[in-house]
Amino acid sequence: MTYQRILHQNLYNYVIMIATTPKPPYYAVIFSSIRKGPDNGYSEMADKMVELAKQQDGFLGVESARNELGITVSYWRDLDSIKKWKDNSEHSIAREKGRNEWYKTYKTRIAKVERDYEL
């Protein structure tokens, strides 16, 4: 189960959180992107994908920030969980829309988290 601490709400009333993750090791999928332009359904799909990811076995949490550059980091128990998420049919549709409609460019990185610490 994923638990997140609410740090504060920004002036647009979005909740800003840092994901609470288990003791390492676990994995991070880092998705960096630059959008093309108008929202065109992007925000709704992004919210839907977060809710869908939360239902996937092995999902641990997510953090996201966007200005001109968007960075979303999702945390997963293992590589098999990441593969199953990538193969999820609804996620595949969202990725295709992203390539065709929303992103000017993007890059996905997968990293093993071996240590974490916090304040």
N, CA, C and O atoms as CSV, one atom per row, in Angstrom:
chain,resi,resn,atom,element,x,y,z
A,1,MET,N,N,0.841,-1.174,0.000
A,1,MET,CA,C,0.000,0.000,0.000
A,1,MET,C,C,0.889,1.240,0.000
A,1,MET,O,O,1.948,1.238,0.628
A,2,THR,N,N,0.480,2.284,-0.686
A,2,THR,CA,C,1.248,3.506,-0.805
A,2,THR,C,C,0.754,4.534,0.205
A,2,THR,O,O,-0.448,4.767,0.340
A,3,TYR,N,N,1.691,5.137,0.904
A,3,TYR,CA,C,1.364,6.215,1.822
A,3,TYR,C,C,2.171,7.425,1.404
A,3,TYR,O,O,3.331,7.296,1.011
A,4,GLN,N,N,1.570,8.599,1.483
A,4,GLN,CA,C,2.272,9.803,1.109
A,4,GLN,C,C,2.024,10.879,2.162
A,4,GLN,O,O,0.930,10.983,2.717
A,5,ARG,N,N,3.036,11.662,2.422
A,5,ARG,CA,C,2.899,12.775,3.357
A,5,ARG,C,C,2.551,14.024,2.578
A,5,ARG,O,O,3.197,14.337,1.578
A,6,ILE,N,N,1.540,14.735,3.026
A,6,ILE,CA,C,1.181,15.996,2.390
A,6,ILE,C,C,2.084,17.074,2.976
A,6,ILE,O,O,2.056,17.328,4.180
A,7,LEU,N,N,2.886,17.709,2.119
A,7,LEU,CA,C,3.779,18.759,2.589
A,7,LEU,C,C,3.058,20.095,2.649
A,7,LEU,O,O,3.135,20.794,3.659
A,8,HIS,N,N,2.367,20.453,1.597
A,8,HIS,CA,C,1.547,21.668,1.583
A,8,HIS,C,C,0.723,21.692,0.309
A,8,HIS,O,O,0.947,20.902,-0.609
A,9,GLN,N,N,-0.223,22.600,0.267
A,9,GLN,CA,C,-0.994,22.782,-0.950
A,9,GLN,C,C,-0.549,24.094,-1.572
A,9,GLN,O,O,-0.439,25.116,-0.894
A,10,ASN,N,N,-0.296,24.049,-2.875
A,10,ASN,CA,C,0.145,25.274,-3.520
A,10,ASN,C,C,-1.046,26.166,-3.830
A,10,ASN,O,O,-2.187,25.814,-3.529
A,11,LEU,N,N,-0.790,27.293,-4.415
A,11,LEU,CA,C,-1.867,28.235,-4.596
A,11,LEU,C,C,-2.922,27.816,-5.595
A,11,LEU,O,O,-3.994,28.420,-5.627
A,12,TYR,N,N,-2.671,26.827,-6.399
A,12,TYR,CA,C,-3.688,26.296,-7.298
A,12,TYR,C,C,-4.453,25.148,-6.643
A,12,TYR,O,O,-5.283,24.502,-7.282
A,13,ASN,N,N,-4.167,24.898,-5.361
A,13,ASN,CA,C,-4.843,23.882,-4.574
A,13,ASN,C,C,-4.441,22.463,-4.965
A,13,ASN,O,O,-5.151,21.512,-4.637
A,14,TYR,N,N,-3.316,22.303,-5.659
A,14,TYR,CA,C,-2.790,20.968,-5.915
A,14,TYR,C,C,-2.049,20.512,-4.668
A,14,TYR,O,O,-1.331,21.297,-4.049
A,15,VAL,N,N,-2.215,19.273,-4.304
A,15,VAL,CA,C,-1.510,18.740,-3.148
A,15,VAL,C,C,-0.104,18.337,-3.582
A,15,VAL,O,O,0.070,17.633,-4.577
A,16,ILE,N,N,0.894,18.787,-2.830
A,16,ILE,CA,C,2.277,18.474,-3.140
A,16,ILE,C,C,2.756,17.459,-2.109
A,16,ILE,O,O,2.712,17.715,-0.905
A,17,MET,N,N,3.218,16.289,-2.597
A,17,MET,CA,C,3.580,15.205,-1.693
A,17,MET,C,C,4.909,14.576,-2.096
A,17,MET,O,O,5.314,14.601,-3.259
A,18,ILE,N,N,5.562,14.019,-1.101
A,18,ILE,CA,C,6.727,13.170,-1.335
A,18,ILE,C,C,6.282,11.746,-1.026
A,18,ILE,O,O,5.708,11.480,0.030
A,19,ALA,N,N,6.551,10.841,-1.949
A,19,ALA,CA,C,6.139,9.451,-1.771
A,19,ALA,C,C,6.879,8.827,-0.598
A,19,ALA,O,O,8.081,9.029,-0.428
A,20,THR,N,N,6.155,8.077,0.198
A,20,THR,CA,C,6.757,7.290,1.269
A,20,THR,C,C,7.041,5.906,0.705
A,20,THR,O,O,6.129,5.199,0.276
A,21,THR,N,N,8.285,5.536,0.709
A,21,THR,CA,C,8.704,4.276,0.096
A,21,THR,C,C,9.282,3.342,1.160
A,21,THR,O,O,9.677,3.790,2.237
A,22,PRO,N,N,9.330,2.048,0.856
A,22,PRO,CA,C,9.887,1.095,1.822
A,22,PRO,C,C,11.410,1.201,1.871
A,22,PRO,O,O,12.020,1.967,1.124
A,23,LYS,N,N,11.997,0.431,2.748
A,23,LYS,CA,C,13.451,0.346,2.821
A,23,LYS,C,C,13.985,-0.193,1.488
A,23,LYS,O,O,13.462,-1.182,0.976
A,24,PRO,N,N,15.023,0.447,0.918
A,24,PRO,CA,C,15.588,-0.048,-0.336
A,24,PRO,C,C,16.126,-1.466,-0.179
A,24,PRO,O,O,16.390,-1.921,0.934
A,25,PRO,N,N,16.287,-2.162,-1.313
A,25,PRO,CA,C,16.198,-1.660,-2.686
A,25,PRO,C,C,14.779,-1.705,-3.247
A,25,PRO,O,O,13.955,-2.535,-2.863
A,26,TYR,N,N,14.534,-0.792,-4.158
A,26,TYR,CA,C,13.335,-0.744,-4.981
A,26,TYR,C,C,13.729,0.029,-6.236
A,26,TYR,O,O,14.886,0.424,-6.380
A,27,TYR,N,N,12.796,0.246,-7.130
A,27,TYR,CA,C,13.128,0.864,-8.420
A,27,TYR,C,C,12.369,2.164,-8.642
A,27,TYR,O,O,11.255,2.344,-8.151
A,28,ALA,N,N,12.993,3.064,-9.393
A,28,ALA,CA,C,12.385,4.331,-9.779
A,28,ALA,C,C,12.317,4.404,-11.300
A,28,ALA,O,O,13.302,4.130,-11.987
A,29,VAL,N,N,11.162,4.771,-11.816
A,29,VAL,CA,C,11.002,5.069,-13.236
A,29,VAL,C,C,10.911,6.586,-13.329
A,29,VAL,O,O,9.975,7.191,-12.805
A,30,ILE,N,N,11.880,7.196,-13.992
A,30,ILE,CA,C,11.976,8.650,-14.080
A,30,ILE,C,C,11.574,9.055,-15.492
A,30,ILE,O,O,12.239,8.712,-16.470
A,31,PHE,N,N,10.471,9.794,-15.575
A,31,PHE,CA,C,9.942,10.213,-16.866
A,31,PHE,C,C,10.064,11.725,-16.963
A,31,PHE,O,O,9.378,12.455,-16.247
A,32,SER,N,N,10.941,12.200,-17.853
A,32,SER,CA,C,11.151,13.630,-18.080
A,32,SER,C,C,10.541,13.992,-19.422
A,32,SER,O,O,10.713,13.264,-20.400
A,33,SER,N,N,9.825,15.120,-19.477
A,33,SER,CA,C,9.141,15.462,-20.731
A,33,SER,C,C,9.027,16.968,-20.931
A,33,SER,O,O,9.052,17.753,-19.983
A,34,ILE,N,N,8.901,17.334,-22.190
A,34,ILE,CA,C,8.562,18.705,-22.594
A,34,ILE,C,C,7.307,18.594,-23.450
A,34,ILE,O,O,7.278,17.861,-24.439
A,35,ARG,N,N,6.280,19.325,-23.059
A,35,ARG,CA,C,4.993,19.251,-23.745
A,35,ARG,C,C,4.982,20.120,-25.004
A,35,ARG,O,O,5.749,21.075,-25.128
A,36,LYS,N,N,4.096,19.766,-25.927
A,36,LYS,CA,C,3.947,20.510,-27.182
A,36,LYS,C,C,3.173,21.809,-27.004
A,36,LYS,O,O,3.549,22.833,-27.574
A,37,GLY,N,N,2.114,21.784,-26.232
A,37,GLY,CA,C,1.300,22.992,-26.156
A,37,GLY,C,C,0.058,22.809,-25.322
A,37,GLY,O,O,0.147,22.494,-24.135
A,38,PRO,N,N,-1.126,23.007,-25.937
A,38,PRO,CA,C,-2.362,22.975,-25.162
A,38,PRO,C,C,-2.599,21.639,-24.466
A,38,PRO,O,O,-2.116,20.596,-24.906
A,39,ASP,N,N,-3.343,21.695,-23.383
A,39,ASP,CA,C,-3.600,20.528,-22.538
A,39,ASP,C,C,-4.247,19.396,-23.317
A,39,ASP,O,O,-3.778,18.259,-23.250
A,40,ASN,N,N,-5.311,19.679,-24.052
A,40,ASN,CA,C,-5.967,18.710,-24.935
A,40,ASN,C,C,-6.203,17.343,-24.267
A,40,ASN,O,O,-5.961,16.295,-24.866
A,41,GLY,N,N,-6.685,17.383,-23.006
A,41,GLY,CA,C,-6.992,16.147,-22.302
A,41,GLY,C,C,-5.841,15.543,-21.523
A,41,GLY,O,O,-5.997,14.498,-20.892
A,42,TYR,N,N,-4.676,16.197,-21.561
A,42,TYR,CA,C,-3.489,15.660,-20.898
A,42,TYR,C,C,-3.683,15.509,-19.387
A,42,TYR,O,O,-3.391,14.451,-18.829
A,43,SER,N,N,-4.169,16.550,-18.730
A,43,SER,CA,C,-4.299,16.528,-17.266
A,43,SER,C,C,-5.205,15.409,-16.795
A,43,SER,O,O,-4.906,14.722,-15.818
A,44,GLU,N,N,-6.315,15.229,-17.494
A,44,GLU,CA,C,-7.244,14.164,-17.121
A,44,GLU,C,C,-6.597,12.793,-17.285
A,44,GLU,O,O,-6.758,11.918,-16.435
A,45,MET,N,N,-5.862,12.609,-18.386
A,45,MET,CA,C,-5.207,11.325,-18.615
A,45,MET,C,C,-4.101,11.091,-17.589
A,45,MET,O,O,-3.935,9.972,-17.105
A,46,ALA,N,N,-3.347,12.129,-17.255
A,46,ALA,CA,C,-2.285,11.986,-16.251
A,46,ALA,C,C,-2.881,11.563,-14.909
A,46,ALA,O,O,-2.349,10.668,-14.251
A,47,ASP,N,N,-3.975,12.198,-14.499
A,47,ASP,CA,C,-4.644,11.825,-13.247
A,47,ASP,C,C,-5.141,10.384,-13.300
A,47,ASP,O,O,-5.017,9.638,-12.329
A,48,LYS,N,N,-5.704,10.003,-14.442
A,48,LYS,CA,C,-6.207,8.640,-14.611
A,48,LYS,C,C,-5.076,7.620,-14.517
A,48,LYS,O,O,-5.248,6.556,-13.923
A,49,MET,N,N,-3.916,7.940,-15.102
A,49,MET,CA,C,-2.781,7.016,-15.071
A,49,MET,C,C,-2.234,6.856,-13.648
A,49,MET,O,O,-1.831,5.759,-13.261
A,50,VAL,N,N,-2.217,7.933,-12.877
A,50,VAL,CA,C,-1.763,7.819,-11.485
A,50,VAL,C,C,-2.713,6.913,-10.713
A,50,VAL,O,O,-2.268,6.048,-9.959
A,51,GLU,N,N,-4.004,7.102,-10.890
A,51,GLU,CA,C,-4.975,6.259,-10.189
A,51,GLU,C,C,-4.865,4.801,-10.623
A,51,GLU,O,O,-4.983,3.897,-9.796
A,52,LEU,N,N,-4.640,4.569,-11.909
A,52,LEU,CA,C,-4.479,3.209,-12.418
A,52,LEU,C,C,-3.184,2.577,-11.883
A,52,LEU,O,O,-3.178,1.410,-11.490
A,53,ALA,N,N,-2.095,3.348,-11.869
A,53,ALA,CA,C,-0.819,2.837,-11.365
A,53,ALA,C,C,-0.941,2.423,-9.902
A,53,ALA,O,O,-0.364,1.415,-9.492
A,54,LYS,N,N,-1.682,3.187,-9.120
A,54,LYS,CA,C,-1.872,2.874,-7.698
A,54,LYS,C,C,-2.510,1.506,-7.494
A,54,LYS,O,O,-2.349,0.900,-6.435
A,55,GLN,N,N,-3.232,1.014,-8.496
A,55,GLN,CA,C,-3.908,-0.282,-8.395
A,55,GLN,C,C,-3.008,-1.451,-8.812
A,55,GLN,O,O,-3.376,-2.612,-8.634
A,56,GLN,N,N,-1.835,-1.146,-9.362
A,56,GLN,CA,C,-0.954,-2.191,-9.892
A,56,GLN,C,C,-0.124,-2.824,-8.783
A,56,GLN,O,O,0.375,-2.134,-7.893
A,57,ASP,N,N,0.016,-4.126,-8.847
A,57,ASP,CA,C,0.858,-4.843,-7.914
A,57,ASP,C,C,2.296,-4.342,-8.055
A,57,ASP,O,O,2.819,-4.261,-9.167
A,58,GLY,N,N,2.916,-4.016,-6.963
A,58,GLY,CA,C,4.299,-3.565,-6.988
A,58,GLY,C,C,4.473,-2.060,-7.016
A,58,GLY,O,O,5.598,-1.579,-6.877
A,59,PHE,N,N,3.392,-1.292,-7.192
A,59,PHE,CA,C,3.472,0.168,-7.185
A,59,PHE,C,C,3.701,0.645,-5.762
A,59,PHE,O,O,3.031,0.192,-4.833
A,60,LEU,N,N,4.662,1.572,-5.589
A,60,LEU,CA,C,4.998,2.068,-4.252
A,60,LEU,C,C,4.651,3.533,-4.039
A,60,LEU,O,O,4.385,3.938,-2.907
A,61,GLY,N,N,4.645,4.338,-5.095
A,61,GLY,CA,C,4.354,5.756,-4.944
A,61,GLY,C,C,4.753,6.531,-6.185
A,61,GLY,O,O,5.336,5.984,-7.121
A,62,VAL,N,N,4.427,7.823,-6.175
A,62,VAL,CA,C,4.740,8.677,-7.321
A,62,VAL,C,C,4.951,10.108,-6.842
A,62,VAL,O,O,4.330,10.560,-5.880
A,63,GLU,N,N,5.845,10.809,-7.538
A,63,GLU,CA,C,6.094,12.231,-7.320
A,63,GLU,C,C,6.151,12.886,-8.698
A,63,GLU,O,O,6.663,12.300,-9.652
A,64,SER,N,N,5.619,14.106,-8.792
A,64,SER,CA,C,5.584,14.748,-10.100
A,64,SER,C,C,5.674,16.261,-9.948
A,64,SER,O,O,5.138,16.842,-9.003
A,65,ALA,N,N,6.365,16.886,-10.902
A,65,ALA,CA,C,6.467,18.344,-10.947
A,65,ALA,C,C,6.529,18.763,-12.406
A,65,ALA,O,O,7.083,18.051,-13.245
A,66,ARG,N,N,5.953,19.932,-12.704
A,66,ARG,CA,C,5.973,20.417,-14.078
A,66,ARG,C,C,6.033,21.929,-14.107
A,66,ARG,O,O,5.253,22.609,-13.440
A,67,ASN,N,N,6.955,22.441,-14.878
A,67,ASN,CA,C,6.988,23.812,-15.358
A,67,ASN,C,C,7.131,23.643,-16.859
A,67,ASN,O,O,6.262,23.039,-17.487
A,68,GLU,N,N,8.196,24.156,-17.453
A,68,GLU,CA,C,8.436,23.844,-18.860
A,68,GLU,C,C,8.853,22.381,-19.002
A,68,GLU,O,O,8.451,21.694,-19.941
A,69,LEU,N,N,9.661,21.922,-18.058
A,69,LEU,CA,C,10.104,20.536,-18.012
A,69,LEU,C,C,9.265,19.802,-16.976
A,69,LEU,O,O,9.138,20.253,-15.838
A,70,GLY,N,N,8.698,18.683,-17.370
A,70,GLY,CA,C,7.943,17.866,-16.433
A,70,GLY,C,C,8.778,16.668,-16.027
A,70,GLY,O,O,9.441,16.048,-16.858
A,71,ILE,N,N,8.742,16.344,-14.732
A,71,ILE,CA,C,9.447,15.163,-14.235
A,71,ILE,C,C,8.488,14.395,-13.336
A,71,ILE,O,O,7.973,14.931,-12.354
A,72,THR,N,N,8.258,13.147,-13.679
A,72,THR,CA,C,7.449,12.259,-12.852
A,72,THR,C,C,8.308,11.059,-12.494
A,72,THR,O,O,8.904,10.425,-13.364
A,73,VAL,N,N,8.364,10.759,-11.215
A,73,VAL,CA,C,9.111,9.598,-10.741
A,73,VAL,C,C,8.104,8.657,-10.093
A,73,VAL,O,O,7.430,9.019,-9.129
A,74,SER,N,N,8.012,7.458,-10.628
A,74,SER,CA,C,7.168,6.442,-9.986
A,74,SER,C,C,8.087,5.387,-9.387
A,74,SER,O,O,9.142,5.072,-9.938
A,75,TYR,N,N,7.667,4.852,-8.256
A,75,TYR,CA,C,8.482,3.896,-7.514
A,75,TYR,C,C,7.820,2.530,-7.546
A,75,TYR,O,O,6.606,2.406,-7.388
A,76,TRP,N,N,8.645,1.503,-7.755
A,76,TRP,CA,C,8.140,0.146,-7.953
A,76,TRP,C,C,8.970,-0.856,-7.157
A,76,TRP,O,O,10.161,-0.645,-6.927
A,77,ARG,N,N,8.345,-1.926,-6.747
A,77,ARG,CA,C,8.989,-2.975,-5.959
A,77,ARG,C,C,10.114,-3.664,-6.731
A,77,ARG,O,O,11.177,-3.944,-6.177
A,78,ASP,N,N,9.865,-3.937,-8.037
A,78,ASP,CA,C,10.839,-4.714,-8.813
A,78,ASP,C,C,10.654,-4.449,-10.299
A,78,ASP,O,O,9.699,-3.792,-10.715
A,79,LEU,N,N,11.583,-4.968,-11.091
A,79,LEU,CA,C,11.534,-4.761,-12.546
A,79,LEU,C,C,10.325,-5.431,-13.181
A,79,LEU,O,O,9.787,-4.917,-14.163
A,80,ASP,N,N,9.889,-6.558,-12.648
A,80,ASP,CA,C,8.716,-7.237,-13.185
A,80,ASP,C,C,7.468,-6.361,-13.051
A,80,ASP,O,O,6.639,-6.326,-13.960
A,81,SER,N,N,7.328,-5.658,-11.934
A,81,SER,CA,C,6.194,-4.747,-11.737
A,81,SER,C,C,6.216,-3.615,-12.764
A,81,SER,O,O,5.173,-3.211,-13.279
A,82,ILE,N,N,7.408,-3.112,-13.053
A,82,ILE,CA,C,7.554,-2.043,-14.055
A,82,ILE,C,C,7.156,-2.561,-15.437
A,82,ILE,O,O,6.463,-1.873,-16.186
A,83,LYS,N,N,7.591,-3.760,-15.769
A,83,LYS,CA,C,7.256,-4.357,-17.073
A,83,LYS,C,C,5.750,-4.543,-17.210
A,83,LYS,O,O,5.178,-4.246,-18.259
A,84,LYS,N,N,5.114,-5.029,-16.160
A,84,LYS,CA,C,3.657,-5.219,-16.211
A,84,LYS,C,C,2.940,-3.884,-16.371
A,84,LYS,O,O,1.941,-3.805,-17.085
A,85,TRP,N,N,3.433,-2.838,-15.721
A,85,TRP,CA,C,2.833,-1.512,-15.882
A,85,TRP,C,C,2.999,-1.022,-17.320
A,85,TRP,O,O,2.062,-0.476,-17.902
A,86,LYS,N,N,4.171,-1.214,-17.884
A,86,LYS,CA,C,4.404,-0.800,-19.269
A,86,LYS,C,C,3.466,-1.546,-20.213
A,86,LYS,O,O,3.004,-0.977,-21.202
A,87,ASP,N,N,3.181,-2.809,-19.920
A,87,ASP,CA,C,2.327,-3.630,-20.786
A,87,ASP,C,C,0.832,-3.420,-20.540
A,87,ASP,O,O,0.009,-3.947,-21.289
A,88,ASN,N,N,0.467,-2.660,-19.507
A,88,ASN,CA,C,-0.947,-2.410,-19.219
A,88,ASN,C,C,-1.599,-1.723,-20.426
A,88,ASN,O,O,-1.067,-0.739,-20.941
A,89,SER,N,N,-2.742,-2.236,-20.875
A,89,SER,CA,C,-3.360,-1.741,-22.113
A,89,SER,C,C,-3.773,-0.271,-22.019
A,89,SER,O,O,-3.586,0.474,-22.981
A,90,GLU,N,N,-4.321,0.158,-20.902
A,90,GLU,CA,C,-4.710,1.570,-20.766
A,90,GLU,C,C,-3.485,2.476,-20.740
A,90,GLU,O,O,-3.504,3.576,-21.292
A,91,HIS,N,N,-2.427,2.009,-20.098
A,91,HIS,CA,C,-1.178,2.772,-20.074
A,91,HIS,C,C,-0.573,2.857,-21.476
A,91,HIS,O,O,-0.006,3.885,-21.845
A,92,SER,N,N,-0.693,1.781,-22.255
A,92,SER,CA,C,-0.192,1.784,-23.639
A,92,SER,C,C,-0.921,2.825,-24.484
A,92,SER,O,O,-0.296,3.516,-25.289
A,93,ILE,N,N,-2.232,2.942,-24.307
A,93,ILE,CA,C,-3.022,3.951,-25.033
A,93,ILE,C,C,-2.559,5.349,-24.646
A,93,ILE,O,O,-2.389,6.209,-25.511
A,94,ALA,N,N,-2.354,5.582,-23.350
A,94,ALA,CA,C,-1.899,6.896,-22.880
A,94,ALA,C,C,-0.511,7.226,-23.453
A,94,ALA,O,O,-0.267,8.358,-23.870
A,95,ARG,N,N,0.389,6.245,-23.474
A,95,ARG,CA,C,1.727,6.485,-24.032
A,95,ARG,C,C,1.646,6.851,-25.512
A,95,ARG,O,O,2.363,7.738,-25.974
A,96,GLU,N,N,0.780,6.175,-26.248
A,96,GLU,CA,C,0.612,6.478,-27.678
A,96,GLU,C,C,0.087,7.900,-27.877
A,96,GLU,O,O,0.575,8.626,-28.744
A,97,LYS,N,N,-0.899,8.298,-27.083
A,97,LYS,CA,C,-1.408,9.680,-27.162
A,97,LYS,C,C,-0.305,10.671,-26.822
A,97,LYS,O,O,-0.198,11.734,-27.434
A,98,GLY,N,N,0.510,10.313,-25.845
A,98,GLY,CA,C,1.619,11.187,-25.481
A,98,GLY,C,C,2.575,11.399,-26.639
A,98,GLY,O,O,2.978,12.527,-26.925
A,99,ARG,N,N,2.935,10.311,-27.302
A,99,ARG,CA,C,3.846,10.421,-28.454
A,99,ARG,C,C,3.215,11.238,-29.583
A,99,ARG,O,O,3.900,12.037,-30.222
A,100,ASN,N,N,1.928,11.048,-29.830
A,100,ASN,CA,C,1.269,11.685,-30.975
A,100,ASN,C,C,0.741,13.086,-30.703
A,100,ASN,O,O,0.692,13.908,-31.618
A,101,GLU,N,N,0.345,13.378,-29.470
A,101,GLU,CA,C,-0.359,14.634,-29.200
A,101,GLU,C,C,0.302,15.560,-28.191
A,101,GLU,O,O,0.277,16.777,-28.378
A,102,TRP,N,N,0.889,15.026,-27.132
A,102,TRP,CA,C,1.239,15.872,-25.999
A,102,TRP,C,C,2.706,16.221,-25.860
A,102,TRP,O,O,3.022,17.310,-25.382
A,103,TYR,N,N,3.613,15.349,-26.255
A,103,TYR,CA,C,5.024,15.572,-25.949
A,103,TYR,C,C,5.828,16.009,-27.166
A,103,TYR,O,O,5.735,15.426,-28.245
A,104,LYS,N,N,6.610,17.042,-26.956
A,104,LYS,CA,C,7.601,17.453,-27.949
A,104,LYS,C,C,8.774,16.477,-27.882
A,104,LYS,O,O,9.307,16.045,-28.904
A,105,THR,N,N,9.158,16.145,-26.656
A,105,THR,CA,C,10.218,15.171,-26.422
A,105,THR,C,C,10.056,14.587,-25.022
A,105,THR,O,O,9.464,15.213,-24.143
A,106,TYR,N,N,10.582,13.397,-24.826
A,106,TYR,CA,C,10.570,12.795,-23.496
A,106,TYR,C,C,11.690,11.766,-23.388
A,106,TYR,O,O,12.254,11.319,-24.386
A,107,LYS,N,N,11.988,11.411,-22.157
A,107,LYS,CA,C,12.976,10.369,-21.904
A,107,LYS,C,C,12.544,9.623,-20.647
A,107,LYS,O,O,12.127,10.229,-19.661
A,108,THR,N,N,12.653,8.297,-20.701
A,108,THR,CA,C,12.342,7.460,-19.547
A,108,THR,C,C,13.619,6.771,-19.093
A,108,THR,O,O,14.370,6.225,-19.901
A,109,ARG,N,N,13.850,6.807,-17.788
A,109,ARG,CA,C,15.007,6.140,-17.197
A,109,ARG,C,C,14.510,5.226,-16.080
A,109,ARG,O,O,13.549,5.556,-15.385
A,110,ILE,N,N,15.152,4.101,-15.911
A,110,ILE,CA,C,14.818,3.183,-14.829
A,110,ILE,C,C,16.076,3.009,-13.987
A,110,ILE,O,O,17.149,2.692,-14.501
A,111,ALA,N,N,15.922,3.223,-12.688
A,111,ALA,CA,C,17.072,3.168,-11.792
A,111,ALA,C,C,16.744,2.349,-10.546
A,111,ALA,O,O,15.609,2.350,-10.069
A,112,LYS,N,N,17.729,1.668,-10.041
A,112,LYS,CA,C,17.580,0.936,-8.788
A,112,LYS,C,C,17.945,1.880,-7.641
A,112,LYS,O,O,19.025,2.470,-7.633
A,113,VAL,N,N,17.049,2.016,-6.690
A,113,VAL,CA,C,17.304,2.832,-5.508
A,113,VAL,C,C,17.961,1.925,-4.466
A,113,VAL,O,O,17.360,0.962,-3.989
A,114,GLU,N,N,19.181,2.248,-4.133
A,114,GLU,CA,C,19.917,1.425,-3.175
A,114,GLU,C,C,19.975,2.052,-1.795
A,114,GLU,O,O,20.249,1.370,-0.807
A,115,ARG,N,N,19.718,3.352,-1.727
A,115,ARG,CA,C,19.754,4.048,-0.450
A,115,ARG,C,C,18.849,5.260,-0.532
A,115,ARG,O,O,18.779,5.922,-1.568
A,116,ASP,N,N,18.154,5.553,0.561
A,116,ASP,CA,C,17.415,6.807,0.655
A,116,ASP,C,C,17.476,7.299,2.090
A,116,ASP,O,O,17.700,6.517,3.014
A,117,TYR,N,N,17.278,8.582,2.271
A,117,TYR,CA,C,17.257,9.178,3.603
A,117,TYR,C,C,16.405,10.420,3.505
A,117,TYR,O,O,16.157,10.924,2.409
A,118,GLU,N,N,15.948,10.926,4.658
A,118,GLU,CA,C,15.009,12.039,4.635
A,118,GLU,C,C,15.160,12.910,5.867
A,118,GLU,O,O,15.834,12.556,6.834
A,119,LEU,N,N,14.517,14.046,5.798
A,119,LEU,CA,C,14.450,14.991,6.906
A,119,LEU,C,C,13.113,14.850,7.571
A,119,LEU,O,O,12.828,15.553,8.540
